[in-house]
Amino acid sequence: MIRLKYILFAGMFAMGLTSCNSFLDKMPENQIPIALIDYTQLSNMYEPVSGIYRMAASANPGFVHWMDFGIRGIRGDDLDKGSSASDQSTLTDIKGFHYDYASVQSFWGTNNYFNDYYGLIQDCNGALIELNKFAANIPASDAVNQKLNLQYQAEVRFIRAFAHLMLERVFGQIPILTDNSKIQTIGKSSVKDVLTWISSEMDFCIANLEDARPNQSVHFGAVTKYTAYMLKAIVNADMAGNDNSSTYWQTVLDDTNAIINSGKFSLYPDYYELFKKPGKMCNESLFELQYSDFGTSSGPAVEPDAFFAFQGPRGDQHGSPISGWGFMNPSQSYVNFLEARHDSIRLKTTILFTSSPGHNYYVTPSNDTIWPNSDGDLYFNGKAYYPSSQMTPGRTDYGEDNNIRILRYADALLFNAEAKIRMGQNGDAPLNLVRERAGLTPITNATLQNVLDERRAEFSCEWWGERFDDMIRTGEATSLPGFVAGQSEYLPIPQTQIDLNVNLK
């Protein structure tokens, strides 16, 4: 996991006469030796931050390696492994919570996960060092650049904290790494200490990030103070667990109120299109990873690695670009859950069927045809579906021009409703905003179970495996086949990493 330190610079990419201040409209970064950087050129101060965003949106290291999603998401009741039985079969062992199996102990995927996220964390630490070098050259009288430097530090610290959360959710006790020189000696911190540290980091971020929606940011799509409020609410909900009397619920309520009362956010009206091209960086977005083919039929593109292909329909799709490896398929349990609720909008959004009444194929609402395969897959992940009609002509890589949604305003609304109900208040208003968008009737005097069911319906099958975490913090995970409370919550830290640092035992 040891990496060379370098600073990531993104070269500007101009498309015709179009200009945009988005860090997306830049070519993939070059690696510039630190010795060549002039830290007195404050106009370049954002470049380390831009490099971190691009790294976060990458796979090795970064947030989007296909296997990382597989490991994180497979443990809930919303997803099955998919593909053929023999393809990445260790994911089946992980889903069954057979963590003592040799296949799991030596699985390349968990070591890959560990490296991807700690690699990104090390890059964040390096970027913060570079920002401090710029800060040393800001005159005391230059309040504008002093404020910007703190904002840029906060953006990097958010990414670093979020990477720690993704590690904690898979491995539990992990090192809090803020100094790369300690990578081979640092010990593990408790789950509570990790979550408390993330919450504290968000206090710094809230104080220093922009007061804007991400799509209003000077750097389009950058994290803002409301992104930090959301992450702080999430980790405090994790610390509260299923204890209605926990004081952490007040923090969840306060932080989600800050997002809601800002008046800056709204639910994207069309849930089906939210996960497709029209929904990219909409007013619901609190954090998403951005990609683009720049609207051209060929040439440079910023792509999401194999994230979407990993989930695309497997088998002979008769020449359609709607195809892929067939992993992470919605479970029959989740399909049954949506159907029993008459949750038709979420059903058509989240589930790509492989047949329809009277036909051995399925035609999506966007008029793409999905065909069955010899593996017997009944469903594919509709939240990864990118219609062919929205693809740039000449670009046929599945999902190439789509973003990966991570944090959404719907999460703020539902956590707000949950906190209110757990504290003895009425949570109908935020809950029903989410239900109305899904075409469902309002609920009066909603219960905690109403909110938890809404979270399951709203967020299942998405990037960060939120369903499993919800099951852990509410005690529902004991219903999963093979799950043993106190043993199955976290995967073992890879032996390869323990061999490098014995303090990880």
C-alpha positions in Angstrom: 0.0 0.0 0.0 3.1 2.3 0.1 2.8 4.9 -2.7 5.1 7.6 -4.0 4.1 11.1 -3.2 3.1 13.3 -6.1 0.9 16.2 -6.9 -1.9 15.7 -9.5 -2.4 18.5 -12.0 -5.3 18.6 -14.4 -4.5 20.1 -17.8 -7.3 22.3 -19.2 -9.3 20.8 -22.0 -11.1 23.2 -24.3 -13.9 22.0 -26.5 -14.3 24.4 -29.4 -14.9 27.9 -28.0 -16.8 26.5 -24.9 -15.4 27.5 -21.5 -16.5 26.0 -18.2 -15.0 26.3 -14.7 -15.9 22.7 -13.9 -13.0 20.4 -13.0 -14.7 17.9 -15.3 -13.8 20.0 -18.3 -10.2 19.0 -17.8 -8.1 16.2 -19.2 -7.1 13.4 -17.0 -4.3 14.6 -14.8 -0.6 14.5 -15.5 1.8 13.8 -12.6 4.0 16.8 -12.0 7.1 16.4 -9.7 6.7 18.5 -6.6 10.0 20.2 -7.2 8.6 21.9 -10.3 5.7 23.5 -8.5 5.9 27.3 -7.8 3.9 27.7 -4.6 3.9 31.5 -5.0 1.6 31.2 -7.9 -1.7 31.3 -5.9 -3.7 31.0 -9.1 -2.7 27.3 -9.2 -3.8 26.7 -5.6 -6.9 24.7 -6.5 -4.9 22.2 -8.7 -4.2 19.7 -5.8 -7.9 19.7 -5.0 -8.8 19.1 -8.7 -6.4 16.2 -8.8 -8.1 14.7 -5.7 -11.5 14.9 -7.3 -10.2 13.1 -10.3 -8.5 10.5 -8.2 -11.7 10.0 -6.2 -13.6 9.4 -9.4 -11.0 6.8 -10.4 -10.6 3.1 -9.6 -7.1 2.4 -8.4 -7.0 4.3 -6.1 -10.4 5.9 -5.9 -14.1 5.3 -5.1 -15.2 3.4 -8.2 -13.5 0.1 -8.6 -16.2 -2.4 -9.6 -15.1 -5.0 -7.1 -15.2 -2.4 -4.3 -18.9 -1.9 -5.0 -19.4 -5.6 -5.1 -17.9 -6.2 -1.6 -19.7 -3.2 -0.1 -23.1 -3.9 -1.7 -23.5 -7.6 -1.7 -24.1 -8.1 2.0 -27.5 -6.5 2.1 -30.8 -8.1 1.0 -31.3 -5.9 -2.0 -28.6 -7.4 -4.3 -27.4 -10.8 -5.5 -24.0 -11.5 -7.0 -25.2 -12.2 -10.5 -23.0 -13.3 -13.5 -22.1 -17.0 -13.6 -21.9 -19.0 -10.4 -18.1 -19.4 -10.8 -17.3 -15.8 -11.7 -16.0 -14.0 -8.6 -17.6 -16.7 -6.5 -16.0 -15.3 -3.3 -18.7 -12.6 -3.4 -21.2 -15.4 -2.7 -19.1 -16.5 0.3 -19.1 -12.9 1.5 -22.9 -12.6 1.0 -23.2 -15.7 3.2 -21.0 -14.1 5.8 -18.5 -17.0 5.6 -15.6 -14.8 6.6 -13.6 -17.7 8.0 -13.4 -19.4 4.5 -9.9 -19.4 3.0 -11.4 -17.9 -0.1 -12.4 -14.8 1.8 -9.3 -14.6 3.9 -7.1 -14.5 0.8 -9.5 -12.7 -1.5 -7.8 -10.3 -3.9 -10.9 -8.1 -3.8 -10.6 -7.1 -0.1 -7.0 -6.3 -0.5 -7.9 -4.2 -3.6 -10.5 -2.4 -1.6 -8.1 -1.6 1.3 -5.5 -0.3 -1.2 -8.0 1.7 -3.2 -9.3 3.7 -0.3 -6.0 4.1 1.7 -4.3 5.0 -1.6 -6.8 7.8 -2.0 -6.4 8.8 1.6 -2.6 9.1 1.1 -3.2 11.2 -1.9 -5.4 13.5 0.2 -2.7 13.8 2.8 -0.2 14.7 0.1 -2.6 17.3 -1.3 -3.0 18.9 2.1 0.8 19.2 2.4 0.8 21.0 -0.9 -2.0 23.3 0.2 0.0 24.2 3.3 2.9 25.1 1.1 0.7 27.5 -0.9 -0.7 28.9 2.4 2.8 29.8 3.5 3.0 32.2 0.5 -0.3 34.0 1.2 0.3 37.5 2.6 -1.3 38.2 6.0 -3.3 40.9 4.3 -4.8 38.6 1.6 -7.9 37.5 3.4 -9.5 36.2 0.2 -6.8 33.6 -0.6 -6.5 32.7 3.1 -10.2 31.8 3.1 -9.9 30.0 -0.2 -7.0 27.9 1.1 -9.1 26.8 4.1 -12.0 26.0 1.7 -9.7 23.9 -0.5 -8.3 22.1 2.6 -11.9 21.3 3.6 -12.7 19.8 0.2 -9.8 17.5 0.5 -10.6 16.6 4.1 -14.1 15.7 3.1 -12.9 13.2 0.6 -10.4 11.8 3.1 -13.1 11.4 5.7 -15.5 9.8 3.3 -12.9 7.3 2.3 -12.4 6.4 6.0 -16.2 5.8 6.3 -16.1 3.4 3.4 -13.3 1.5 5.0 -15.0 1.5 8.4 -18.2 0.1 6.9 -16.3 -2.9 5.4 -13.5 -3.5 7.9 -14.8 -1.9 11.2 -11.7 -1.0 13.3 -9.3 0.7 10.9 -6.4 3.2 11.2 -7.2 6.9 11.0 -4.4 7.9 8.6 -3.5 11.6 8.5 0.3 11.2 8.2 1.6 9.0 5.4 4.9 8.4 7.2 3.0 6.2 9.7 1.5 3.9 7.2 3.6 0.9 8.3 3.2 1.4 12.0 -0.2 2.9 12.7 -2.7 0.9 14.7 -6.4 0.5 14.4 -9.0 2.8 16.0 -12.4 1.7 17.3 -15.4 2.1 15.1 -16.8 4.8 17.4 -13.4 6.6 17.3 -13.4 6.5 13.5 -17.0 7.8 13.3 -16.3 10.5 16.0 -13.2 11.6 14.0 -15.2 11.9 10.8 -17.9 13.9 12.6 -15.2 16.3 13.9 -13.7 16.6 10.5 -17.1 17.6 9.2 -17.2 20.5 11.7 -14.1 21.9 10.0 -15.6 21.3 6.6 -18.9 23.0 7.5 -17.1 26.0 8.8 -15.0 26.4 5.7 -16.8 25.1 2.6 -18.9 27.1 0.3 -22.5 27.9 1.3 -24.0 26.6 -2.0 -25.4 23.6 -3.7 -22.6 21.5 -5.4 -24.1 22.6 -8.8 -23.8 26.2 -7.7 -20.1 25.9 -6.7 -17.5 28.0 -8.3 -15.9 24.6 -9.2 -19.0 22.9 -10.5 -19.9 19.8 -8.5 -17.4 20.4 -5.7 -18.5 19.4 -2.2 -20.0 22.2 -0.1 -21.0 22.8 3.5 -24.2 20.9 2.9 -22.4 17.9 1.7 -20.5 18.0 5.0 -23.7 18.4 7.0 -25.0 15.2 5.2 -21.9 13.2 6.0 -22.0 14.3 9.6 -25.7 13.3 9.9 -24.9 9.9 8.5 -22.0 9.1 10.9 -24.0 10.3 13.9 -26.9 8.1 12.8 -24.5 5.2 12.7 -23.3 6.0 16.2 -26.9 6.3 17.5 -27.8 2.9 16.1 -31.2 1.7 17.1 -31.2 3.7 20.4 -34.0 6.2 20.3 -32.7 7.9 23.4 -29.3 8.5 22.0 -28.2 12.2 21.9 -26.7 11.6 18.5 -30.2 11.8 17.0 -30.3 15.5 17.9 -27.1 16.0 15.8 -28.8 14.1 12.9 -31.8 16.4 13.2 -29.8 19.6 13.4 -27.6 18.7 10.5 -30.4 17.6 8.2 -32.4 20.7 9.3 -29.5 22.8 8.1 -29.7 21.2 4.7 -33.5 21.5 4.4 -33.8 25.0 5.9 -31.2 26.3 3.5 -33.9 26.2 0.8 -31.2 25.4 -1.8 -32.2 21.7 -2.5 -35.1 20.0 -4.0 -36.0 16.5 -5.1 -35.5 15.9 -8.9 -39.1 15.5 -10.0 -38.6 12.4 -12.2 -37.1 9.5 -10.2 -36.6 7.4 -13.3 -34.5 10.0 -15.0 -32.6 11.0 -11.8 -30.1 8.2 -12.4 -29.7 9.0 -16.1 -28.3 11.9 -18.1 -31.1 14.4 -17.3 -30.4 13.9 -13.6 -26.7 14.6 -13.6 -25.7 17.2 -11.0 -29.4 18.2 -10.4 -30.6 20.2 -7.4 -30.9 17.0 -5.4 -27.2 16.2 -5.6 -25.1 16.6 -2.5 -22.2 14.6 -3.8 -21.6 12.7 -7.1 -18.7 11.6 -9.1 -18.6 13.3 -12.5 -17.7 11.9 -15.9 -18.1 13.1 -19.5 -17.4 12.2 -23.1 -17.6 16.0 -23.8 -20.4 15.4 -26.3 -18.0 14.2 -29.0 -18.2 11.0 -31.0 -14.5 10.2 -30.3 -11.5 11.5 -28.5 -10.7 12.1 -24.9 -13.3 11.2 -22.2 -13.4 11.0 -18.4 -14.8 7.6 -17.8 -16.0 5.6 -14.7 -13.7 2.7 -15.3 -15.9 -0.5 -15.5 -18.4 0.5 -12.8 -21.4 0.5 -15.1 -20.2 -2.4 -17.3 -19.9 -4.5 -14.1 -23.7 -4.1 -13.7 -24.8 -4.2 -17.3 -27.0 -7.0 -18.7 -25.0 -10.1 -19.4 -25.4 -12.5 -22.3 -26.4 -12.0 -25.9 -28.0 -8.6 -26.0 -28.4 -8.8 -29.8 -25.9 -6.0 -30.6 -27.4 -3.5 -28.0 -24.9 -1.3 -26.1 -27.0 -2.0 -23.0 -24.8 -4.9 -22.0 -22.1 -5.8 -19.5 -20.9 -8.4 -17.0 -24.2 -9.0 -15.2 -23.1 -8.5 -11.6 -25.1 -6.9 -8.7 -28.5 -7.9 -9.7 -31.6 -6.9 -7.7 -32.7 -9.7 -5.4 -36.1 -11.4 -5.6 -36.7 -10.2 -2.1 -36.3 -6.6 -3.1 -38.5 -7.0 -6.2 -41.2 -8.6 -4.0 -40.9 -5.7 -1.6 -41.5 -3.1 -4.2 -44.3 -5.0 -5.8 -46.1 -5.5 -2.5 -45.9 -1.7 -1.9 -47.2 -1.0 -5.5 -44.1 1.1 -5.8 -44.2 1.2 -9.6 -41.9 4.2 -10.3 -39.1 2.8 -8.2 -39.7 -0.7 -9.7 -39.3 0.5 -13.2 -36.3 2.5 -12.2 -34.4 0.0 -10.2 -35.3 -3.3 -12.0 -34.3 -4.2 -15.5 -36.4 -7.2 -16.2 -35.3 -9.9 -18.7 -38.8 -10.9 -19.8 -42.4 -9.5 -19.8 -45.8 -11.1 -20.1 -45.9 -13.1 -23.3 -42.4 -12.2 -24.3 -38.9 -13.6 -23.6 -37.5 -10.1 -23.5 -38.2 -6.8 -21.8 -38.6 -3.4 -23.3 -37.6 -0.6 -21.0 -39.5 2.7 -20.6 -36.7 4.2 -22.7 -37.3 1.7 -25.5 -34.2 -0.5 -25.1 -34.7 -4.3 -25.2 -33.2 -6.4 -22.5 -32.7 -10.1 -23.3 -32.4 -13.1 -20.9 -29.2 -15.2 -20.7 -28.1 -18.7 -20.1 -27.3 -18.0 -16.4 -31.0 -17.5 -15.7 -30.7 -13.9 -14.5 -34.2 -12.5 -14.0 -33.1 -8.9 -13.3 -30.3 -6.5 -13.8 -29.6 -3.2 -11.9 -31.7 -0.5 -13.3 -29.9 2.2 -11.3 -26.9 1.6 -13.5 -29.0 1.7 -16.7 -28.0 4.3 -19.2 -30.5 4.4 -22.2 -29.0 4.1 -25.7 -31.1 7.2 -26.7 -29.1 9.3 -24.2 -25.7 8.0 -25.4 -23.5 10.4 -27.5 -23.5 9.2 -31.1 -20.4 7.1 -31.6 -20.0 6.4 -27.9 -21.3 3.0 -27.0 -19.5 2.1 -23.8 -22.2 1.4 -21.2 -22.6 4.3 -18.8 -19.5 6.1 -20.1 -21.2 9.6 -19.9 -23.1 9.0 -16.7 -22.2 10.2 -13.2 -22.2 8.1 -10.0 -24.7 9.4 -7.5 -23.5 9.2 -3.9 -25.3 11.6 -1.5 -28.7 12.9 -2.3 -31.2 15.3 -0.7 -33.6 12.4 -0.3 -31.2 11.0 2.3 -31.4 14.3 4.2 -35.2 14.2 4.2 -35.5 10.6 5.3 -32.8 10.9 8.1 -34.7 14.1 9.2 -37.9 12.1 9.4 -36.2 9.2 11.2 -34.6 11.5 13.8 -37.9 13.3 14.4 -39.8 10.1 14.9 -37.1 8.5 17.2 -37.2 11.7 19.3 -41.0 11.6 19.6 -41.8 14.2 17.0 -43.8 14.0 13.8 -41.8 13.1 10.7 -44.6 13.1 8.1 -43.5 16.2 6.1 -40.0 15.2 5.0 -41.1 11.5 4.6 -44.0 12.5 2.3 -41.9 14.7 0.1 -39.9 11.6 -0.8 -43.1 9.4 -1.2 -44.8 12.0 -3.4 -41.8 12.0 -5.8 -42.2 8.2 -6.1 -45.9 8.6 -6.8 -47.0 7.2 -3.5 -49.8 8.4 -1.2 -48.9 10.5 1.9 -48.7 8.8 5.3 -50.2 10.3 8.4 -48.5 9.8 11.8 -45.7 7.8 10.2 -43.9 5.2 12.2 -40.2 4.4 12.4 -40.9 1.3 10.3 -42.6 3.5 7.6 -39.3 5.5 7.4 -37.1 2.5 7.3 -39.2 0.9 4.6 -39.0 4.1 2.6 -35.2 4.1 2.9 -35.1 0.6 1.6 -37.3 1.5 -1.3 -35.4 4.7 -2.1 -31.8 3.8 -1.8 -31.4 0.0 -2.5 -29.0 -1.1 -5.3 -27.0 2.2 -5.2 -23.3 2.8 -5.1 -22.4 2.6 -1.5 -24.4 -0.3 -0.1 -26.6 1.8 2.2 -29.1 -0.9 2.7 -26.7 -3.2 4.6 -25.6 -0.3 6.8 -29.3 0.5 7.6 -29.8 -3.2 8.5 -26.8 -3.1 10.8 -27.7 0.1 12.7 -31.4 -1.0 13.1 -30.7 -4.6 14.1 -32.5 -5.9 10.9 -29.3 -7.6 9.8 -30.0 -10.6 12.0 -32.7 -11.6 9.4 -30.0 -12.2 6.8 -29.0 -15.9 6.1 -25.8 -16.7 7.9 -25.5 -13.4 9.7 -24.3 -13.6 13.3 -24.5 -10.5 15.4 -21.1 -9.4 16.7 -19.2 -11.4 14.0 -20.7 -10.7 10.6 -20.7 -6.9 10.6 -17.2 -6.5 9.2 -14.8 -8.3 7.0 -11.3 -9.2 8.2 -8.5 -6.9 7.3 -6.5 -8.6 4.5 -3.6 -10.7 5.6 -1.4 -9.0 3.0 -1.9 -5.7 4.9 -1.3 -7.3 8.3 2.0 -8.7 6.9 3.0 -5.1 6.0 1.9 -3.7 9.4 1.5 -6.1 12.3 -0.5 -3.4 14.2 -3.5 -4.2 11.9 -4.1 -7.5 13.6 
